[in-house]
Amino acid sequence: MKVVFERPKTLLEKPFTYCPGCHHGLAQRLIAEVIDELGIADRTIGVGPIGCSVYIYEFIDVDFVVGAHGRAPAIATGIKRALPDRVVFSYQGDGDIAAIGTAEIIHVANRGELITAFFVNNAVFGMTGGQMAPTTLVGQKTKTTPLGRKPEVHGFPFRLGECLSVAEGSAYIARVALTRPQFIRQAKECIRRAFLTQIEKKGFSLVEILSPCPTNWGMSPKEAVDWLEQHMIPYFPLGELKVKECLPHEAL
């Protein structure tokens, strides 16, 4: 009988503990599927952040290191330079990578470090209670913007993917969502291409994953999915933002 569905070997057999409607579980399953299909589990090292994203080490069966706030890209850089035969990735939320760790991720991308970053963007600081993040949309109400984000007061939502795509050392930048089956298939392909960009030594790679946060948005999971599609995707458009078919990194 042909097997049409099974649990990825790299995904540990335990239930996800994220809030109902959160897409961390979907994202981590896709990462585990790609690790299995590329056959790289025994040489992959993940770096976790601070925030909800940190719990990835509870569910994916590869070696993990947890960094201080925003420092995951710097730690991943050190691991990759010390162990160049490993496949190294960071997994970070928007508060960690687009606020506290902005300096780290920009310079890692600009240097063309041979690591992969996964950036889960839910437009708020999730673990600490739903405060405004750099990615909070204009007009979006949060714990610290009860009247909605106002550009004249709080500035504009930060498009990290577009910022990193102009860095000379970045080779693959993509933004995906997981709200529909076709989006999930596209997301998995982008995750695969990001890992291959690292393995082929083309440069830095990042996949931004738009995710709902029903708990902090004050919505049901279904309402949160609809809100993401209606409000987040128009401001954070999906697709490959940069694909650099360059020479191998050593030859640059």
Accessible surface in RSA format (square Angstrom, percent):
REM  Atomic radii and reference values for relative SASA: ProtOr
REM  Chains: A
REM  Algorithm: Lee & Richards
REM  Probe-radius: 1.40
REM  Slices: 20
REM RES _ NUM      All-atoms   Total-Side   Main-Chain    Non-polar    All polar
REM                ABS   REL    ABS   REL    ABS   REL    ABS   REL    ABS   REL
RES MET A   1   234.09 121.2 150.37  99.5  83.72 199.3 125.21 106.5 108.88 144.2
RES LYS A   2   176.72  86.2 151.31  92.8  25.41  60.5 102.80  92.5  73.92  78.7
RES VAL A   3   101.66  66.9  75.78  68.6  25.88  62.4  80.54  70.0  21.12  57.3
RES VAL A   4   132.05  86.9  94.25  85.3  37.80  91.1 102.29  88.9  29.76  80.7
RES PHE A   5   154.81  77.4 130.30  80.7  24.50  63.8 135.94  82.4  18.86  54.0
RES GLU A   6   104.77  60.1  91.61  69.3  13.16  31.3  35.43  68.5  69.34  56.6
RES ARG A   7    95.26  40.0  79.42  40.5  15.84  37.7  31.55  43.1  63.71  38.6
RES PRO A   8     9.80   7.1   1.53   1.4   8.27  30.0   8.34   6.9   1.46   9.1
RES LYS A   9   173.03  84.4 145.12  89.0  27.91  66.4 118.60 106.8  54.42  58.0
RES THR A  10     5.32   3.8   2.15   2.2   3.17   7.5   3.28   4.4   2.04   3.1
RES LEU A  11     7.68   4.3   4.42   3.2   3.26   8.2   4.42   3.1   3.26   8.8
RES LEU A  12    63.56  35.4  60.71  43.4   2.85   7.2  63.23  44.4   0.33   0.9
RES GLU A  13   157.25  90.3 121.67  92.1  35.57  84.7  40.72  78.8 116.53  95.1
RES LYS A  14    80.13  39.1  72.11  44.2   8.02  19.1  48.38  43.5  31.75  33.8
RES PRO A  15   111.52  81.3  99.17  90.4  12.36  44.9 109.92  90.7   1.61  10.0
RES PHE A  16    73.38  36.7  49.63  30.7  23.75  61.8  49.63  30.1  23.75  68.0
RES THR A  17   107.42  76.4  73.89  74.9  33.52  79.9  69.36  93.2  38.06  57.5
RES TYR A  18    35.87  16.7  12.86   7.3  23.01  59.9  16.72  12.6  19.15  23.6
RES CYS A  19    65.32  49.4  54.21  60.5  11.11  26.1   9.25  23.4  56.07  60.5
RES PRO A  20   107.87  78.6  94.39  86.0  13.48  49.0 106.02  87.5   1.85  11.5
RES GLY A  21    25.89  31.9   0.00   N/A  25.89  31.9  13.61  37.4  12.28  27.5
RES CYS A  22    32.04  24.2  15.38  17.2  16.66  39.2   3.78   9.6  28.26  30.5
RES HIS A  23    15.87   8.7  15.30  10.6   0.56   1.4   4.90   5.1  10.97  12.8
RES HIS A  24     6.23   3.4   6.23   4.3   0.00   0.0   2.32   2.4   3.92   4.6
RES GLY A  25     9.71  12.0   0.00   N/A   9.71  12.0   8.71  23.9   1.01   2.3
RES LEU A  26    66.75  37.2  62.56  44.8   4.19  10.5  63.78  44.8   2.96   8.0
RES ALA A  27     0.48   0.4   0.48   0.7   0.00   0.0   0.48   0.7   0.00   0.0
RES GLN A  28     0.00   0.0   0.00   0.0   0.00   0.0   0.00   0.0   0.00   0.0
RES ARG A  29    48.53  20.4  48.53  24.7   0.00   0.0  24.81  33.9  23.72  14.4
RES LEU A  30     9.23   5.1   9.23   6.6   0.00   0.0   9.23   6.5   0.00   0.0
RES ILE A  31     0.00   0.0   0.00   0.0   0.00   0.0   0.00   0.0   0.00   0.0
RES ALA A  32     0.00   0.0   0.00   0.0   0.00   0.0   0.00   0.0   0.00   0.0
RES GLU A  33    29.26  16.8  27.52  20.8   1.74   4.1  11.94  23.1  17.31  14.1
RES VAL A  34     0.00   0.0   0.00   0.0   0.00   0.0   0.00   0.0   0.00   0.0
RES ILE A  35     0.00   0.0   0.00   0.0   0.00   0.0   0.00   0.0   0.00   0.0
RES ASP A  36    45.54  31.9  24.30  24.2  21.24  50.2  22.14  52.1  23.40  23.3
RES GLU A  37    94.51  54.3  56.55  42.8  37.96  90.4  42.58  82.4  51.94  42.4
RES LEU A  38    44.46  24.8  19.05  13.6  25.40  63.9  23.09  16.2  21.36  57.5
RES GLY A  39    57.33  70.7   0.00   N/A  57.33  70.7  33.83  92.8  23.50  52.6
RES ILE A  40     2.10   1.2   2.10   1.6   0.00   0.0   2.10   1.5   0.00   0.0
RES ALA A  41    39.35  36.2  31.04  47.9   8.31  18.9  31.17  43.9   8.18  21.7
RES ASP A  42   135.31  94.8  93.13  92.7  42.18  99.7  52.80 124.3  82.51  82.3
RES ARG A  43    89.44  37.6  87.63  44.7   1.81   4.3  34.54  47.2  54.90  33.3
RES THR A  44     3.79   2.7   0.00   0.0   3.79   9.0   0.00   0.0   3.79   5.7
RES ILE A  45    16.88   9.6  16.88  12.6   0.00   0.0  16.88  12.2   0.00   0.0
RES GLY A  46     0.00   0.0   0.00   N/A   0.00   0.0   0.00   0.0   0.00   0.0
RES VAL A  47     0.00   0.0   0.00   0.0   0.00   0.0   0.00   0.0   0.00   0.0
RES GLY A  48     0.00   0.0   0.00   N/A   0.00   0.0   0.00   0.0   0.00   0.0
RES PRO A  49     0.00   0.0   0.00   0.0   0.00   0.0   0.00   0.0   0.00   0.0
RES ILE A  50    66.07  37.6  58.75  43.8   7.33  17.7  59.14  42.6   6.93  18.8
RES GLY A  51    16.14  19.9   0.00   N/A  16.14  19.9  15.11  41.5   1.03   2.3
RES CYS A  52    41.26  31.2  37.25  41.5   4.02   9.4   8.31  21.1  32.95  35.5
RES SER A  53     2.65   2.2   2.02   2.7   0.63   1.4   0.32   0.7   2.33   3.3
RES VAL A  54    17.71  11.7  17.71  16.0   0.00   0.0  17.71  15.4   0.00   0.0
RES TYR A  55    86.25  40.3  86.25  49.1   0.00   0.0  47.40  35.6  38.86  47.9
RES ILE A  56     0.00   0.0   0.00   0.0   0.00   0.0   0.00   0.0   0.00   0.0
RES TYR A  57    87.96  41.1  73.15  41.6  14.81  38.5  40.71  30.6  47.25  58.2
RES GLU A  58    59.49  34.2  56.09  42.4   3.40   8.1  12.26  23.7  47.23  38.6
RES PHE A  59     2.22   1.1   2.22   1.4   0.00   0.0   2.22   1.3   0.00   0.0
RES ILE A  60     2.14   1.2   0.00   0.0   2.14   5.2   0.00   0.0   2.14   5.8
RES ASP A  61    84.93  59.5  71.75  71.4  13.17  31.2   3.33   7.8  81.59  81.4
RES VAL A  62    19.76  13.0   0.00   0.0  19.76  47.6   8.40   7.3  11.36  30.8
RES ASP A  63   103.05  72.2  95.55  95.1   7.50  17.7  20.83  49.0  82.22  82.0
RES PHE A  64    42.34  21.2   9.80   6.1  32.54  84.7   9.80   5.9  32.54  93.1
RES VAL A  65    62.10  40.9  57.19  51.8   4.91  11.8  62.10  54.0   0.00   0.0
RES VAL A  66    70.67  46.5  42.95  38.9  27.72  66.8  42.95  37.3  27.72  75.2
RES GLY A  67     3.96   4.9   0.00   N/A   3.96   4.9   2.68   7.4   1.28   2.9
RES ALA A  68    62.97  57.9  50.77  78.3  12.20  27.8  57.29  80.7   5.68  15.0
RES HIS A  69    91.44  50.0  90.55  62.9   0.89   2.3  57.07  58.8  34.37  40.0
RES GLY A  70     0.00   0.0   0.00   N/A   0.00   0.0   0.00   0.0   0.00   0.0
RES ARG A  71    92.93  39.0  92.93  47.4   0.00   0.0  23.77  32.5  69.16  41.9
RES ALA A  72     0.03   0.0   0.00   0.0   0.03   0.1   0.00   0.0   0.03   0.1
RES PRO A  73     0.08   0.1   0.08   0.1   0.00   0.0   0.08   0.1   0.00   0.0
RES ALA A  74    46.69  42.9  36.25  55.9  10.45  23.8  37.84  53.3   8.85  23.4
RES ILE A  75    53.02  30.2  45.93  34.2   7.09  17.1  52.28  37.6   0.74   2.0
RES ALA A  76     0.00   0.0   0.00   0.0   0.00   0.0   0.00   0.0   0.00   0.0
RES THR A  77    11.47   8.2  11.47  11.6   0.00   0.0  11.47  15.4   0.00   0.0
RES GLY A  78    40.22  49.6   0.00   N/A  40.22  49.6  34.91  95.8   5.32  11.9
RES ILE A  79    27.72  15.8  23.13  17.2   4.59  11.1  26.78  19.3   0.94   2.5
RES LYS A  80    20.02   9.8  19.55  12.0   0.47   1.1  10.64   9.6   9.38  10.0
RES ARG A  81   158.27  66.5 130.89  66.7  27.38  65.2  56.90  77.8 101.37  61.4
RES ALA A  82    76.22  70.1  44.41  68.5  31.80  72.3  55.18  77.7  21.03  55.7
RES LEU A  83    69.32  38.6  68.76  49.2   0.56   1.4  69.32  48.7   0.00   0.0
RES PRO A  84    91.56  66.7  82.59  75.3   8.97  32.6  82.96  68.5   8.60  53.4
RES ASP A  85    87.21  61.1  74.29  73.9  12.92  30.5  51.07 120.2  36.15  36.0
RES ARG A  86    72.12  30.3  71.83  36.6   0.30   0.7   1.97   2.7  70.15  42.5
RES VAL A  87     1.45   1.0   1.45   1.3   0.00   0.0   1.45   1.3   0.00   0.0
RES VAL A  88     0.00   0.0   0.00   0.0   0.00   0.0   0.00   0.0   0.00   0.0
RES PHE A  89     0.00   0.0   0.00   0.0   0.00   0.0   0.00   0.0   0.00   0.0
RES SER A  90     0.00   0.0   0.00   0.0   0.00   0.0   0.00   0.0   0.00   0.0
RES TYR A  91     0.00   0.0   0.00   0.0   0.00   0.0   0.00   0.0   0.00   0.0
RES GLN A  92     0.10   0.1   0.10   0.1   0.00   0.0   0.00   0.0   0.10   0.1
RES GLY A  93    14.08  17.4   0.00   N/A  14.08  17.4  14.02  38.5   0.06   0.1
RES ASP A  94     4.32   3.0   4.32   4.3   0.00   0.0   0.00   0.0   4.32   4.3
RES GLY A  95     7.84   9.7   0.00   N/A   7.84   9.7   5.33  14.6   2.51   5.6
RES ASP A  96     6.17   4.3   1.67   1.7   4.50  10.6   2.02   4.7   4.15   4.1
RES ILE A  97     0.05   0.0   0.02   0.0   0.03   0.1   0.05   0.0   0.00   0.0
RES ALA A  98     3.86   3.6   0.00   0.0   3.86   8.8   0.00   0.0   3.86  10.2
RES ALA A  99    36.40  33.5  13.85  21.4  22.55  51.3  20.94  29.5  15.46  41.0
RES ILE A 100    77.71  44.2  56.16  41.8  21.55  51.9  64.30  46.3  13.41  36.4
RES GLY A 101     0.21   0.3   0.00   N/A   0.21   0.3   0.11   0.3   0.10   0.2
RES THR A 102    35.06  24.9  34.79  35.3   0.27   0.7  30.53  41.0   4.53   6.8
RES ALA A 103    61.35  56.4  52.84  81.5   8.51  19.4  58.60  82.5   2.75   7.3
RES GLU A 104    37.61  21.6  31.12  23.5   6.48  15.4  12.68  24.5  24.92  20.3
RES ILE A 105     0.00   0.0   0.00   0.0   0.00   0.0   0.00   0.0   0.00   0.0
RES ILE A 106    55.83  31.8  55.83  41.6   0.00   0.0  55.83  40.2   0.00   0.0
RES HIS A 107   102.47  56.0 102.45  71.2   0.03   0.1  62.11  64.0  40.37  47.0
RES VAL A 108     1.62   1.1   1.62   1.5   0.00   0.0   1.62   1.4   0.00   0.0
RES ALA A 109     0.00   0.0   0.00   0.0   0.00   0.0   0.00   0.0   0.00   0.0
RES ASN A 110    81.94  56.5  69.87  67.5  12.07  29.1   4.98  12.0  76.96  74.4
RES ARG A 111   118.06  49.6  90.00  45.9  28.06  66.8  60.14  82.2  57.92  35.1
RES GLY A 112     1.84   2.3   0.00   N/A   1.84   2.3   1.84   5.1   0.00   0.0
RES GLU A 113    11.17   6.4   8.17   6.2   3.00   7.1   3.65   7.1   7.51   6.1
RES LEU A 114    26.72  14.9  24.69  17.7   2.02   5.1  24.69  17.3   2.02   5.4
RES ILE A 115     0.05   0.0   0.05   0.0   0.00   0.0   0.05   0.0   0.00   0.0
RES THR A 116     0.00   0.0   0.00   0.0   0.00   0.0   0.00   0.0   0.00   0.0
RES ALA A 117     0.00   0.0   0.00   0.0   0.00   0.0   0.00   0.0   0.00   0.0
RES PHE A 118     0.00   0.0   0.00   0.0   0.00   0.0   0.00   0.0   0.00   0.0
RES PHE A 119     0.51   0.3   0.51   0.3   0.00   0.0   0.51   0.3   0.00   0.0
RES VAL A 120     2.52   1.7   1.75   1.6   0.77   1.9   1.75   1.5   0.77   2.1
RES ASN A 121     0.04   0.0   0.04   0.0   0.00   0.0   0.00   0.0   0.04   0.0
RES ASN A 122    17.58  12.1  17.58  17.0   0.00   0.0   0.03   0.1  17.55  17.0
RES ALA A 123     0.00   0.0   0.00   0.0   0.00   0.0   0.00   0.0   0.00   0.0
RES VAL A 124     1.93   1.3   1.33   1.2   0.59   1.4   1.33   1.2   0.59   1.6
RES PHE A 125    54.06  27.0  50.94  31.6   3.12   8.1  54.06  32.8   0.00   0.0
RES GLY A 126    16.86  20.8   0.00   N/A  16.86  20.8   2.27   6.2  14.59  32.7
RES MET A 127    89.26  46.2  56.69  37.5  32.57  77.6  36.97  31.4  52.30  69.3
RES THR A 128    94.40  67.1  69.88  70.8  24.52  58.4  74.90 100.6  19.50  29.5
RES GLY A 129    22.87  28.2   0.00   N/A  22.87  28.2  22.87  62.8   0.00   0.0
RES GLY A 130     0.59   0.7   0.00   N/A   0.59   0.7   0.16   0.4   0.43   1.0
RES GLN A 131    54.68  30.6  54.68  40.0   0.00   0.0  21.33  45.4  33.35  25.3
RES MET A 132    47.91  24.8  38.72  25.6   9.20  21.9  38.72  32.9   9.20  12.2
RES ALA A 133     0.99   0.9   0.00   0.0   0.99   2.3   0.99   1.4   0.00   0.0
RES PRO A 134    29.98  21.9  23.57  21.5   6.41  23.3  29.39  24.3   0.60   3.7
RES THR A 135     0.15   0.1   0.15   0.2   0.00   0.0   0.15   0.2   0.00   0.0
RES THR A 136     0.00   0.0   0.00   0.0   0.00   0.0   0.00   0.0   0.00   0.0
RES LEU A 137    13.28   7.4  13.28   9.5   0.00   0.0  13.28   9.3   0.00   0.0
RES VAL A 138    78.28  51.5  55.19  50.0  23.09  55.6  55.19  48.0  23.09  62.6
RES GLY A 139    45.50  56.1   0.00   N/A  45.50  56.1  28.89  79.3  16.62  37.2
RES GLN A 140    15.36   8.6   7.97   5.8   7.39  17.6  12.80  27.2   2.56   1.9
RES LYS A 141   144.79  70.6 125.68  77.1  19.12  45.5  68.86  62.0  75.94  80.9
RES THR A 142    12.27   8.7   0.04   0.0  12.24  29.2   8.15  10.9   4.12   6.2
RES LYS A 143   142.96  69.7 114.29  70.1  28.67  68.3  86.69  78.0  56.28  59.9
RES THR A 144    80.94  57.6  55.55  56.3  25.39  60.5  59.49  79.9  21.45  32.4
RES THR A 145     4.44   3.2   1.00   1.0   3.44   8.2   4.44   6.0   0.00   0.0
RES PRO A 146    90.33  65.8  78.40  71.5  11.92  43.3  81.84  67.6   8.49  52.7
RES LEU A 147   141.44  78.8 119.95  85.8  21.49  54.0 120.95  84.9  20.49  55.1
RES GLY A 148     2.36   2.9   0.00   N/A   2.36   2.9   0.68   1.9   1.69   3.8
RES ARG A 149    10.19   4.3   7.61   3.9   2.59   6.2   0.00   0.0  10.19   6.2
RES LYS A 150    84.91  41.4  84.23  51.7   0.68   1.6  41.47  37.3  43.44  46.3
RES PRO A 151    37.27  27.2  28.57  26.0   8.70  31.6  28.82  23.8   8.45  52.5
RES GLU A 152   142.19  81.6  99.07  74.9  43.13 102.7  68.29 132.1  73.90  60.3
RES VAL A 153   105.25  69.3  71.88  65.1  33.37  80.4  76.10  66.1  29.15  79.1
RES HIS A 154    56.96  31.1  35.79  24.9  21.17  54.2  30.88  31.8  26.08  30.3
RES GLY A 155    28.84  35.6   0.00   N/A  28.84  35.6  26.18  71.8   2.66   6.0
RES PHE A 156   144.72  72.4 128.66  79.7  16.06  41.8 128.66  78.0  16.06  46.0
RES PRO A 157     7.10   5.2   0.48   0.4   6.63  24.1   0.48   0.4   6.63  41.2
RES PHE A 158    59.06  29.5  55.40  34.3   3.66   9.5  58.70  35.6   0.36   1.0
RES ARG A 159    89.08  37.4  82.99  42.3   6.09  14.5  15.05  20.6  74.03  44.9
RES LEU A 160     0.95   0.5   0.00   0.0   0.95   2.4   0.00   0.0   0.95   2.6
RES GLY A 161     0.30   0.4   0.00   N/A   0.30   0.4   0.30   0.8   0.00   0.0
RES GLU A 162    52.71  30.3  49.06  37.1   3.65   8.7  45.51  88.0   7.20   5.9
RES CYS A 163    44.16  33.4  31.68  35.3  12.47  29.3  14.96  37.9  29.20  31.5
RES LEU A 164     1.30   0.7   1.04   0.7   0.25   0.6   1.30   0.9   0.00   0.0
RES SER A 165    21.27  18.0  14.33  19.1   6.94  16.0   2.34   5.0  18.93  26.5
RES VAL A 166   126.01  82.9  96.68  87.5  29.33  70.7 102.86  89.4  23.14  62.8
RES ALA A 167    11.88  10.9   6.23   9.6   5.65  12.9  11.88  16.7   0.00   0.0
RES GLU A 168   125.90  72.3 122.53  92.7   3.37   8.0  60.31 116.7  65.59  53.6
RES GLY A 169    13.22  16.3   0.00   N/A  13.22  16.3  11.09  30.4   2.13   4.8
RES SER A 170     0.00   0.0   0.00   0.0   0.00   0.0   0.00   0.0   0.00   0.0
RES ALA A 171     1.51   1.4   0.13   0.2   1.39   3.2   0.13   0.2   1.39   3.7
RES TYR A 172     2.88   1.3   2.88   1.6   0.00   0.0   2.88   2.2   0.00   0.0
RES ILE A 173     0.16   0.1   0.16   0.1   0.00   0.0   0.16   0.1   0.00   0.0
RES ALA A 174     0.25   0.2   0.00   0.0   0.25   0.6   0.00   0.0   0.25   0.7
RES ARG A 175     0.89   0.4   0.00   0.0   0.89   2.1   0.00   0.0   0.89   0.5
RES VAL A 176     6.86   4.5   4.78   4.3   2.08   5.0   6.86   6.0   0.00   0.0
RES ALA A 177     0.90   0.8   0.00   0.0   0.90   2.0   0.00   0.0   0.90   2.4
RES LEU A 178     4.26   2.4   0.48   0.3   3.78   9.5   0.48   0.3   3.78  10.2
RES THR A 179    23.77  16.9   0.00   0.0  23.77  56.6   2.94   4.0  20.82  31.5
RES ARG A 180   107.94  45.3 106.12  54.1   1.82   4.3  19.96  27.3  87.98  53.3
RES PRO A 181    91.51  66.7  88.23  80.4   3.28  11.9  90.89  75.0   0.62   3.8
RES GLN A 182    71.51  40.0  70.76  51.7   0.75   1.8  26.27  55.9  45.24  34.3
RES PHE A 183    35.71  17.9  34.78  21.5   0.93   2.4  35.28  21.4   0.44   1.3
RES ILE A 184    46.07  26.2  46.07  34.3   0.00   0.0  46.07  33.2   0.00   0.0
RES ARG A 185   159.15  66.8 149.37  76.1   9.78  23.3  73.85 100.9  85.30  51.7
RES GLN A 186    98.73  55.2  93.22  68.1   5.51  13.1  41.44  88.2  57.30  43.5
RES ALA A 187     0.08   0.1   0.08   0.1   0.00   0.0   0.08   0.1   0.00   0.0
RES LYS A 188    43.31  21.1  43.31  26.6   0.00   0.0  20.96  18.9  22.35  23.8
RES GLU A 189    84.20  48.3  82.69  62.6   1.51   3.6  43.09  83.3  41.11  33.6
RES CYS A 190    11.78   8.9  11.78  13.1   0.00   0.0   0.00   0.0  11.78  12.7
RES ILE A 191     0.37   0.2   0.37   0.3   0.00   0.0   0.37   0.3   0.00   0.0
RES ARG A 192    60.87  25.6  60.87  31.0   0.00   0.0  16.33  22.3  44.54  27.0
RES ARG A 193    76.37  32.1  74.21  37.8   2.16   5.1  13.13  17.9  63.24  38.3
RES ALA A 194     0.00   0.0   0.00   0.0   0.00   0.0   0.00   0.0   0.00   0.0
RES PHE A 195     0.00   0.0   0.00   0.0   0.00   0.0   0.00   0.0   0.00   0.0
RES LEU A 196    55.85  31.1  55.85  40.0   0.00   0.0  55.85  39.2   0.00   0.0
RES THR A 197    10.37   7.4   8.93   9.0   1.44   3.4   1.19   1.6   9.18  13.9
RES GLN A 198     1.47   0.8   0.10   0.1   1.37   3.3   0.10   0.2   1.37   1.0
RES ILE A 199    55.27  31.5  36.02  26.8  19.26  46.4  41.94  30.2  13.33  36.2
RES GLU A 200    84.32  48.4  68.68  52.0  15.64  37.2  37.68  72.9  46.64  38.1
RES LYS A 201    89.29  43.6  89.29  54.8   0.00   0.0  41.87  37.7  47.42  50.5
RES LYS A 202    45.85  22.4  43.49  26.7   2.36   5.6  19.64  17.7  26.21  27.9
RES GLY A 203     0.83   1.0   0.00   N/A   0.83   1.0   0.83   2.3   0.00   0.0
RES PHE A 204     0.00   0.0   0.00   0.0   0.00   0.0   0.00   0.0   0.00   0.0
RES SER A 205     0.00   0.0   0.00   0.0   0.00   0.0   0.00   0.0   0.00   0.0
RES LEU A 206     0.00   0.0   0.00   0.0   0.00   0.0   0.00   0.0   0.00   0.0
RES VAL A 207     0.00   0.0   0.00   0.0   0.00   0.0   0.00   0.0   0.00   0.0
RES GLU A 208     1.32   0.8   1.32   1.0   0.00   0.0   0.39   0.7   0.93   0.8
RES ILE A 209     1.33   0.8   1.33   1.0   0.00   0.0   1.33   1.0   0.00   0.0
RES LEU A 210     0.00   0.0   0.00   0.0   0.00   0.0   0.00   0.0   0.00   0.0
RES SER A 211     1.55   1.3   1.55   2.1   0.00   0.0   0.31   0.6   1.24   1.7
RES PRO A 212     0.74   0.5   0.01   0.0   0.73   2.7   0.01   0.0   0.73   4.6
RES CYS A 213    14.71  11.1  12.98  14.5   1.72   4.1   2.16   5.5  12.55  13.5
RES PRO A 214     5.08   3.7   4.06   3.7   1.02   3.7   4.19   3.5   0.89   5.5
RES THR A 215    86.10  61.2  59.45  60.3  26.65  63.5  59.17  79.5  26.93  40.7
RES ASN A 216    33.89  23.4  14.65  14.2  19.24  46.3   2.54   6.1  31.35  30.3
RES TRP A 217    27.99  11.2   4.04   2.0  23.96  56.2   9.66   5.2  18.33  29.7
RES GLY A 218    69.73  86.0   0.00   N/A  69.73  86.0  37.51 102.9  32.22  72.2
RES MET A 219    55.45  28.7  37.93  25.1  17.51  41.7  41.27  35.1  14.18  18.8
RES SER A 220    49.17  41.6  39.57  52.8   9.61  22.1  41.71  88.8   7.46  10.5
RES PRO A 221    60.41  44.0  59.80  54.5   0.61   2.2  60.14  49.7   0.27   1.7
RES LYS A 222   138.93  67.8 132.79  81.5   6.14  14.6 110.67  99.6  28.26  30.1
RES GLU A 223    97.71  56.1  93.39  70.7   4.32  10.3  36.02  69.7  61.69  50.4
RES ALA A 224     0.00   0.0   0.00   0.0   0.00   0.0   0.00   0.0   0.00   0.0
RES VAL A 225    31.61  20.8  31.61  28.6   0.00   0.0  31.61  27.5   0.00   0.0
RES ASP A 226    46.55  32.6  44.71  44.5   1.84   4.4  12.73  30.0  33.82  33.7
RES TRP A 227    43.64  17.5  42.02  20.3   1.62   3.8  27.60  14.7  16.05  26.0
RES LEU A 228     0.00   0.0   0.00   0.0   0.00   0.0   0.00   0.0   0.00   0.0
RES GLU A 229    36.10  20.7  24.34  18.4  11.76  28.0  11.57  22.4  24.53  20.0
RES GLN A 230   118.87  66.5  96.95  70.9  21.92  52.2  38.97  82.9  79.91  60.6
RES HIS A 231    85.85  46.9  77.47  53.8   8.38  21.4  46.55  48.0  39.30  45.7
RES MET A 232     0.00   0.0   0.00   0.0   0.00   0.0   0.00   0.0   0.00   0.0
RES ILE A 233    33.01  18.8  32.53  24.2   0.48   1.2  32.53  23.4   0.48   1.3
RES PRO A 234    92.74  67.6  56.74  51.7  36.00 130.8  68.67  56.7  24.06 149.6
RES TYR A 235    52.90  24.7  50.06  28.5   2.84   7.4  45.66  34.3   7.24   8.9
RES PHE A 236     0.51   0.3   0.51   0.3   0.00   0.0   0.51   0.3   0.00   0.0
RES PRO A 237    62.83  45.8  62.08  56.6   0.75   2.7  62.83  51.9   0.00   0.0
RES LEU A 238    50.40  28.1  22.73  16.3  27.68  69.6  22.92  16.1  27.49  74.0
RES GLY A 239    31.97  39.4   0.00   N/A  31.97  39.4  31.27  85.8   0.70   1.6
RES GLU A 240    77.56  44.5  45.10  34.1  32.46  77.3  17.20  33.3  60.36  49.3
RES LEU A 241    54.48  30.3  24.01  17.2  30.46  76.6  27.94  19.6  26.54  71.4
RES LYS A 242    40.31  19.7  33.07  20.3   7.25  17.3  34.00  30.6   6.31   6.7
RES VAL A 243    58.52  38.5  31.01  28.1  27.52  66.3  31.01  26.9  27.52  74.6
RES LYS A 244    45.66  22.3  38.93  23.9   6.73  16.0  38.68  34.8   6.97   7.4
RES GLU A 245   122.54  70.4  86.97  65.8  35.58  84.7  60.12 116.3  62.43  51.0
RES CYS A 246    26.07  19.7   5.57   6.2  20.50  48.2  14.06  35.6  12.01  13.0
RES LEU A 247   116.06  64.6 111.97  80.1   4.09  10.3 112.88  79.3   3.18   8.6
RES PRO A 248    70.31  51.2  69.88  63.7   0.43   1.6  70.23  58.0   0.08   0.5
RES HIS A 249    58.41  31.9  53.73  37.3   4.68  12.0  39.77  41.0  18.64  21.7
RES GLU A 250   117.52  67.5  83.60  63.2  33.92  80.8  73.24 141.7  44.28  36.2
RES ALA A 251    66.58  61.2  33.39  51.5  33.19  75.5  43.65  61.5  22.93  60.8
RES LEU A 252   124.38  69.3  60.55  43.3  63.83 160.5  90.49  63.6  33.89  91.2
END  Absolute sums over single chains surface
CHAIN  1 A    11177.5       8742.3       2435.2       6757.9       4419.6
END  Absolute sums over all chains
TOTAL         11177.5       8742.3       2435.2       6757.9       4419.6
